[in-house]
Amino acid sequence: MSRKVDILIVGAGPTGLGAASRLKQHKHEDWLLVDAFEEAGGLAMTDITPEGFLFDMGGHVIFSHYDYFDQILDAAVGTGPEHWAVHERVSYVWMRNTWVPYPFQNNIVSLPLEDQINCINGLIKATVDNAMATTAPKNFDEWILRVMGKGIADIFMRPYNFKVWAVPTEKMQCSWLGERVATANVSKVVENVLRNKTENNWGPNAVFRFPQEGGTGAIWKKVAALLPKEKQQYNTKVTGIDAPNKTVTLSDGTSIQYNKLISTLPLDIMLNWTGHRDLAQQLTYSSSHIIGLGLRGQNPHDNKCWMYYPEDDCPFYRCTVFSHYAAKNAPTADVKLPTLRHGDKSLPVGDASAREGPYWSLMFEVSENKTFKPVNLDTIVEETIQGAINTKMIQSTDEIVSIYYRRLEHGYPTPSLERDGVLEKALPLLQAQGIWSRGRFGSYKYEVANQDHSCVIGVEAADNILFGAKEFTLLYPSLTNEGGKKNTSIVYAP
């Protein structure tokens, strides 16, 4: 059986929902959104453990470059403290058995003296070398050395970025950086050391908000609820595409014909399906492992939000105190849960009965690349729990009442050396066939892959299809992110 639709949207994450919302706003009626999962959210969904702990698919928080994004979220979720918790970012880097305020490169004063000396010497040399350089850095590793010097590179930037991206920094380009990575000002670094001063207000997410209930996934389910139910089809997986005949095949054996397709499927998969394996093979991505721990007791980490881990005493690169974001991310204190184990699983559980809380939770992220950084699926949860003990996030005697684990095949689109060359060919090639490949993995641009970017990329794709409007976010990532300016040119209306 086959049906026809003018605009087909594949994927009900932020990009697909942004596109659908814009089509509805323009009163374009002939569209359909399909998604493989049973509810909206995509990579921004939230899972709930049987014990009642919520975990996102990574460290998602809400900050925005667009009025449109703020407006659609407020329309969907509501406004004010009843619906949103607002936090000042409190982040640290765990290394040398101590906490260094984020961003690391501005706060080397927290390091042992010898490390401070190495970092400052490296910065001074990098400043001189950069002033004399006649060419741009060839890759991310050269950029790190050029901007921060060998000391910071070896102590933090190289090991940390390998843990995040799961590929060596020499194999990554540097055009994506922008507001993603804080540069190092040698004068400021030296001044902070001499004054014994730290600073941590860098970046667009210095203040962020988070929904009071339901996790990040609740936002996108509520955005989906603003759209006509009859135009959304879930539990519907696309299994193939006939691009010349503008038809997608679904897992139930049916097909859909379209005039225009907005696809948020990973670009590497779409290129393989459309016969461009040579381009697909040049794209690189990492997989993500999300491990969550629900614990009995009071959160011992004050107002810490998330922490970074460059060293090899743990497998994770980031840990989020997820219960800090919203009280309803963990069960209420009167809920009775049994202790599954202690941090050190060799310790006996003295009382296995269900007992009251209070409760708190941690969420860990581990990257994987099959070539450069494989992960043992059988041991990664245990390695993470031991790493949490090693880094003092939990104690060996802490009571674990819930354990969550999920692997995402496509976690991060890697800004590899080959990426831009592939995108310059692949995106226009697909668009000429009526396929707008967009979104975090649809367009593979990590620099515009936050939730706000992803949503508006969908909005701008819809505008491009209907009116030929320029897709500013996709085409000009640096200008999009420049100086924290907010885009006010597009407005949401229900």
C-alpha positions in Angstrom: 0.0 0.0 0.0 1.3 3.5 -0.8 0.2 7.0 0.0 1.3 10.3 -1.4 2.2 13.5 0.4 3.7 16.8 -0.7 6.4 17.2 2.1 7.5 14.1 4.0 9.5 14.7 7.2 11.5 11.8 8.5 12.4 12.1 12.2 10.5 13.7 15.1 13.5 15.2 16.9 14.1 19.0 17.1 14.8 19.4 13.4 11.7 17.4 12.2 9.4 19.1 14.7 10.9 22.5 13.8 10.1 21.8 10.1 6.6 20.6 10.9 5.8 23.5 13.1 6.9 25.9 10.4 4.8 24.2 7.8 1.8 24.4 10.1 2.5 28.1 10.8 2.5 28.8 7.0 -0.8 26.9 6.8 0.8 24.3 4.4 -1.5 21.4 4.9 0.0 18.6 2.8 2.7 17.1 5.0 3.4 14.1 7.1 6.0 13.4 9.9 7.2 9.8 10.5 9.5 8.5 13.3 10.8 5.1 14.2 10.1 5.5 17.9 6.9 5.5 19.8 7.1 9.2 20.7 8.8 12.4 19.6 12.2 13.5 20.8 14.9 11.8 18.7 18.3 12.2 20.3 16.7 14.7 22.7 14.4 12.0 24.3 14.3 11.0 27.9 14.2 7.5 29.4 12.7 6.6 32.8 14.0 3.6 34.7 11.7 1.2 36.4 12.6 2.8 39.7 11.5 6.3 38.5 14.8 8.0 37.6 15.0 10.1 34.5 18.0 10.2 32.1 18.5 12.2 28.9 20.5 10.9 26.0 23.4 13.1 27.0 24.1 16.4 28.6 21.2 18.5 27.1 20.4 21.9 28.6 18.4 24.8 27.1 20.1 28.0 25.9 19.2 29.8 22.7 20.5 31.7 19.8 16.9 32.3 18.4 13.8 34.1 19.5 11.8 31.5 17.5 13.2 28.7 19.6 12.4 30.4 22.9 8.9 31.2 21.6 8.0 27.6 20.5 9.3 26.1 23.8 7.4 28.6 25.9 4.2 27.9 23.8 4.7 24.2 24.3 5.9 23.9 27.9 4.8 27.2 29.5 6.7 30.0 31.1 8.1 30.8 34.5 9.5 28.8 37.4 6.5 26.5 37.5 7.7 25.0 34.2 11.4 25.8 34.1 14.3 25.6 36.5 17.0 28.2 35.7 20.6 27.4 36.7 23.9 29.1 36.6 26.4 26.7 35.1 28.8 25.3 37.7 31.3 23.1 35.9 34.7 21.7 36.8 37.5 19.6 35.3 38.6 16.7 37.5 42.3 16.2 37.2 45.4 15.8 39.4 42.9 14.6 42.1 41.3 18.0 42.4 38.6 20.2 40.8 39.7 22.8 38.2 37.0 25.4 37.3 35.8 25.3 33.7 37.0 26.4 31.3 40.3 24.7 32.1 42.5 27.0 30.0 41.5 30.1 32.0 42.0 28.4 35.4 45.4 26.7 35.5 45.9 28.5 38.8 44.2 25.5 40.3 46.9 23.1 39.1 50.1 22.1 40.9 52.9 24.6 40.4 54.9 22.5 37.9 51.8 22.2 35.7 51.2 25.9 35.9 54.8 26.6 34.7 54.4 24.1 31.8 51.1 25.6 30.7 52.3 29.2 30.9 55.6 28.5 29.0 53.6 26.7 26.3 51.2 29.6 26.0 54.0 32.1 25.7 55.7 30.1 23.0 52.4 29.5 21.2 51.7 33.3 21.2 55.0 33.9 19.5 54.7 31.1 17.1 51.2 32.1 16.1 52.3 35.7 15.5 54.9 34.4 13.1 52.8 31.8 11.4 51.9 32.4 7.7 49.4 29.6 7.3 46.3 28.5 9.1 46.3 25.4 11.3 45.8 22.3 9.2 43.8 20.4 11.8 42.4 20.6 15.4 45.7 19.4 16.9 47.7 22.2 15.2 45.0 24.7 16.3 45.4 23.5 19.9 49.1 24.0 19.8 48.9 27.3 18.0 46.3 28.8 20.4 47.1 27.1 23.8 50.6 25.6 23.6 52.1 22.2 24.3 51.5 22.4 28.1 47.7 22.8 27.9 47.6 20.5 24.9 49.3 17.6 26.7 47.7 18.0 30.1 44.1 18.6 29.0 43.1 19.4 25.4 44.5 16.3 23.7 43.4 13.6 26.2 40.0 15.2 26.9 39.1 15.7 23.2 40.1 12.1 22.4 37.7 10.9 25.2 34.9 13.1 23.7 35.4 12.5 20.0 37.0 9.0 20.1 39.3 10.0 17.3 42.8 11.7 17.5 42.8 15.5 17.3 45.1 15.2 14.2 42.2 13.7 12.3 39.8 16.6 13.1 39.5 20.0 11.4 39.2 23.3 13.3 36.6 25.3 11.4 33.8 24.1 13.7 35.3 25.6 16.9 33.7 29.0 17.3 32.0 29.2 20.7 32.5 25.5 21.3 36.0 25.8 22.7 37.3 28.7 24.8 40.6 30.1 23.5 43.4 31.0 26.0 44.5 34.6 26.5 48.0 34.5 27.8 47.7 37.8 29.6 44.5 36.8 31.4 46.0 33.3 32.3 49.1 34.9 33.8 47.0 37.5 35.6 44.7 34.9 37.1 47.8 32.9 38.3 49.4 35.9 39.9 46.1 37.0 41.5 45.3 33.4 42.5 41.9 34.0 40.8 39.6 31.7 38.9 36.8 32.6 36.4 34.1 30.5 35.0 31.6 32.6 33.1 32.7 31.8 29.6 30.3 30.4 26.9 26.7 30.6 25.8 25.4 28.2 28.4 26.7 30.1 31.5 23.0 30.3 32.4 20.6 27.7 31.2 17.1 26.4 31.9 15.7 22.9 32.2 12.1 21.6 32.4 10.8 21.0 35.9 9.4 17.6 34.9 9.8 15.0 32.2 13.4 15.8 31.3 14.5 17.2 27.9 12.2 14.6 26.2 9.1 16.3 27.7 9.9 19.5 25.8 9.7 17.8 22.4 6.7 15.7 23.2 4.9 18.9 24.1 6.1 20.6 20.9 4.7 17.6 19.0 1.4 18.1 20.9 1.1 21.5 19.2 0.9 19.7 15.8 -2.1 17.8 14.3 -2.0 14.2 15.5 -3.2 12.9 12.2 0.0 14.3 10.5 2.3 12.4 12.9 3.0 8.7 12.5 5.2 6.9 15.1 6.6 3.4 15.3 7.2 3.9 11.6 10.8 3.1 10.6 12.1 4.1 7.1 14.0 1.1 5.8 14.9 2.4 2.3 14.5 5.1 -0.3 14.0 5.2 -4.0 15.3 8.7 -4.7 14.5 8.8 -8.5 10.9 7.8 -7.8 10.7 9.9 -4.6 9.4 7.0 -2.5 10.4 5.7 0.9 9.8 2.2 2.1 8.6 1.6 5.7 9.2 -1.3 8.1 5.6 -2.4 7.8 6.0 -3.0 4.0 4.1 0.1 3.0 5.6 3.1 1.1 5.1 6.8 0.9 5.6 8.9 -2.2 6.6 12.5 -1.7 7.5 15.7 -3.7 10.0 17.0 -1.1 11.7 15.1 1.7 13.1 16.6 4.8 15.3 13.8 6.2 17.0 13.9 9.7 18.4 10.4 9.2 22.1 10.2 9.5 23.7 11.5 6.3 26.0 8.5 6.0 22.9 6.2 5.9 21.1 8.4 3.4 24.2 8.5 1.1 24.5 4.7 1.3 20.8 4.3 0.4 21.1 6.6 -2.6 24.2 4.9 -4.0 26.9 7.3 -2.8 28.9 5.0 -0.7 32.1 6.7 -1.6 30.9 9.9 0.1 29.3 8.0 3.1 32.6 6.3 3.8 34.4 9.6 4.3 32.1 10.7 7.1 33.1 9.9 10.7 30.9 9.7 13.8 31.2 8.4 17.3 28.7 6.3 19.3 27.6 7.3 22.8 27.1 5.2 25.9 24.8 6.7 28.5 25.1 5.3 32.0 22.9 6.5 34.8 23.0 5.8 38.5 20.2 6.4 40.9 21.5 6.6 44.5 20.0 6.8 48.0 21.0 9.8 50.1 21.6 13.5 49.7 23.5 14.9 46.7 27.0 15.6 48.0 28.1 17.8 45.1 26.4 21.1 46.1 25.4 23.0 43.0 27.7 21.3 40.5 26.0 20.8 37.1 28.4 18.8 35.0 32.1 17.9 35.1 34.8 16.9 32.6 37.3 14.1 32.9 40.5 14.1 30.7 42.4 11.5 32.6 42.4 7.7 32.4 41.0 6.9 35.8 37.5 6.7 34.4 36.0 5.8 31.0 33.6 8.8 30.8 34.4 12.2 29.6 31.5 14.0 31.3 29.3 13.4 34.3 26.1 15.4 35.0 24.4 15.6 38.4 21.1 15.0 36.7 19.0 15.2 39.9 20.3 18.8 40.4 18.6 20.0 37.2 15.1 19.2 38.4 13.7 17.6 41.5 11.5 15.3 39.5 14.4 13.8 37.7 14.6 11.4 40.7 11.8 9.8 42.8 10.4 11.6 45.8 11.9 10.7 49.2 8.8 8.7 50.3 9.2 6.2 47.4 10.6 2.9 48.8 13.3 1.2 46.8 15.7 -1.7 47.6 19.4 -1.3 47.4 20.7 -3.1 44.3 24.3 -2.9 45.3 26.9 -0.6 46.8 29.4 1.4 44.7 31.9 -1.4 45.5 29.8 -4.4 44.5 31.9 -6.7 46.7 30.4 -5.1 49.8 27.3 -7.0 51.0 23.9 -5.3 51.0 22.9 -5.6 54.6 19.3 -4.6 54.2 17.7 -5.6 50.9 14.2 -4.4 51.8 12.6 -1.5 50.0 13.3 1.7 52.0 12.6 5.4 51.6 15.0 8.0 50.1 15.9 10.8 49.6 17.5 10.1 46.1 19.9 11.7 43.7 21.4 10.7 40.4 24.4 10.9 38.1 24.5 10.6 34.3 27.8 9.6 32.6 28.7 9.8 28.9 31.3 7.5 27.2 32.3 7.8 23.5 33.1 5.0 21.1 34.8 4.7 17.7 35.2 1.2 16.4 38.6 2.0 15.0 40.3 4.3 17.5 38.4 3.8 20.7 36.4 0.6 21.1 34.2 0.0 24.1 33.5 -3.3 25.8 29.7 -3.4 26.1 29.9 -6.2 28.7 32.0 -4.2 31.1 31.4 -0.5 30.5 28.8 -0.1 33.2 31.0 -1.6 35.8 34.0 0.4 34.5 31.9 3.5 34.8 30.8 2.8 38.4 34.5 2.2 39.4 35.4 5.4 37.6 32.8 7.3 39.6 34.5 6.0 42.8 38.0 6.9 41.4 36.9 10.4 40.7 35.0 10.8 44.0 31.6 11.3 42.4 30.4 8.4 44.6 31.8 6.5 47.6 32.4 2.8 47.6 29.7 2.5 50.3 27.0 4.5 48.5 23.7 2.7 47.9 22.8 2.3 44.2 19.1 1.8 43.8 18.8 2.1 40.0 21.2 1.5 37.0 20.5 2.8 33.5 22.4 2.0 30.3 21.8 2.8 26.7 24.0 2.9 23.6 23.4 5.3 20.7 25.0 4.2 17.5 25.1 7.7 16.2 26.1 10.0 19.1 28.3 12.8 17.7 28.9 13.8 14.1 32.7 14.2 13.9 34.1 17.3 12.3 36.7 15.3 10.5 39.2 16.6 7.9 37.1 15.2 5.1 33.7 16.4 6.4 33.4 19.8 4.6 34.4 18.4 1.3 31.8 15.7 1.6 29.1 18.1 2.7 29.8 20.5 -0.2 29.1 17.6 -2.6 26.5 15.6 -0.7 23.9 18.1 0.5 23.4 19.8 -3.0 23.4 16.4 -4.7 20.6 15.2 -2.4 18.7 18.5 -2.6 18.7 18.2 -6.4 16.8 14.9 -5.9 14.3 16.6 -3.7 15.9 15.5 -0.4 16.8 18.1 2.3 19.1 16.2 4.6 19.1 18.3 7.8 19.7 18.2 11.5 22.4 17.0 13.9 23.2 14.0 11.8 21.3 15.0 8.6 23.7 17.8 7.9 26.6 16.6 10.1 27.6 20.0 11.4 28.3 19.7 15.1 28.9 23.4 15.4 25.1 24.0 14.8 23.8 20.8 16.4 22.5 22.0 19.7 18.7 21.8 20.2 18.1 25.4 19.2 20.2 25.1 16.1 18.6 21.8 15.1 15.1 23.1 15.5 15.7 26.2 13.5 17.6 24.3 10.8 14.2 22.5 10.3 12.4 25.8 10.3 14.7 27.2 7.7 14.5 24.0 5.6 10.7 24.4 5.4 11.1 28.1 4.5 13.6 27.1 1.7 11.2 24.5 0.3 8.2 26.8 0.4 9.8 30.2 -0.6 13.4 29.6 -1.6 14.6 31.4 1.6 18.3 31.1 2.5 19.1 28.6 5.2 21.2 30.9 7.3 22.1 28.5 10.2 23.2 25.7 7.9 25.2 27.9 5.6 26.8 30.3 8.1 27.4 28.5 11.4 30.1 31.0 12.6 27.8 34.0 12.0 24.9 32.1 13.7 27.0 31.7 16.8 28.9 35.0 16.7 29.2 36.9 20.0 26.1 35.3 21.6 23.8 37.4 19.4 20.2 36.2 19.2 18.5 35.8 15.9 15.2 37.8 15.9 14.4 37.6 12.2 12.0 34.6 12.5 9.0 34.5 14.8 6.9 31.6 16.0 3.2 31.7 15.8 0.9 28.8 16.8 
